[in-house]
Amino acid sequence: MTRPDPVGLLDPATRAWLTRHALPGARLHEVDPLPGGFTNDMALLTAQPADAPGAERYVLRRYRPSGSRVPRNTCAVEVAVLGRAAAGTVPVTAVVAADPHGRVTGRPTLLYRFVDGTPLSQVLADGPVSGEARALGRAVGAVLARIGRVRLPRPGAFGDSSLVPAPDGAAPLGDLPGFVERCLATSAADGPLSRTDAAALRALARRGPRALAAVAGERSLVHCDFNPKMVQRRDGRWAVAAVLDWELAFSGSPLFDVGNMLRFAHEYPPAFTAGFVEGFRGGNGRLPVDWLRLSRTLDLFALADILTAPPDPAYFARARAVLCRSAADRN
């Protein structure tokens, strides 16, 4: 049976944009969907640029209309974060081209270079020895601390590519109890979250106002989905290959990212978590006395979204385990 032409899966407008503007004169070889694109469409593109001797790999991201409960950045904002706020501070991928408003391709579209490496989740699942796990944790923590050292004019969401939040703009993640109620109200009636789980989530969300007050006014760059997908060995040591997917980034407290990174800490080798905290502190990342409680509370925004609109059953089960552990700790 003849395999369909994978390049033919691209719509004509996007294919023309790639070969005429993004990679002029390039020969497209393959286009394969990438997993993990829960909010936007991602594909691995293999092409041979006109001035290159061999094929190279790129990631093609096509943005869907945002119907998310969590504010998501536009293509133009993500390009600005990659090119100005994060570049030179932490390892990021190189933007090749963008059609930020979809005027040519019909949808906002971003093309950037593929970053090779091993998924962090895979390295941790393989059970690295204690010394390696600690060193890997330090590397990840140090990178996160560097993100938090990027200061912005004020806290808030990025309204446009200037990356200057509006002076009177509402916090992108605020009013945790209200956010939880909206998530529960819009979840499917036959969703997987039980009434007992919903009650536990509401009880945990009552900590929200105090936690948000503790970090009010902080104006650091926040990735908001910090789980560096790719790590690699460099000179015999683990390093973060790149921090990807800045579609949720905003200006606020680094503790949002700390909570995100340690959401599934019970699944990690303890040495990794200890190394992460060491690396974060060693990189001048500030952790107040009650940082663990604060970061877990701030991460409830993401947890509530996952539990009421899970991407798949396996991820829901992991998120529910976090909820149960947090509820047990509260009691």
NORVENKA-V386226 format. One line per field, one symbol per residue. burial: b if it has 24 or more other C-alpha atoms within 12 Angstrom, else e. A space follows every 10 residues. Layout:
# NORVENKA-V386226
burial: ???
This chain:
# NORVENKA-V386226
burial: eeeeeebeeb eeebbebbbe ebbeebbbbb bbeeeeeebb bbbbbbbebe eeeeebbbbb bbbbeeeebb bbbbbbbbbb bbbebbbebb bbbbbbbbbb eeeebebbbb bbbbbeeebb bebbeeeeee ebbbbbbbbb bbbbbbbbbb bbebbbbbbe eebbbeeeee bbbbbbbebb bebbeeeeee ebbeeebbeb bbbbbbbbee bbeebbebbb bbbbbbbbbb bbeeeeebbb bbbbbbbbbb bbbbbbbbbb bbbbbeebbb bbbbbbbbbb bebebbbeee bbbbbbbbbb bbbbbbbbbb eeeeeeeebb ebbbebbeee e
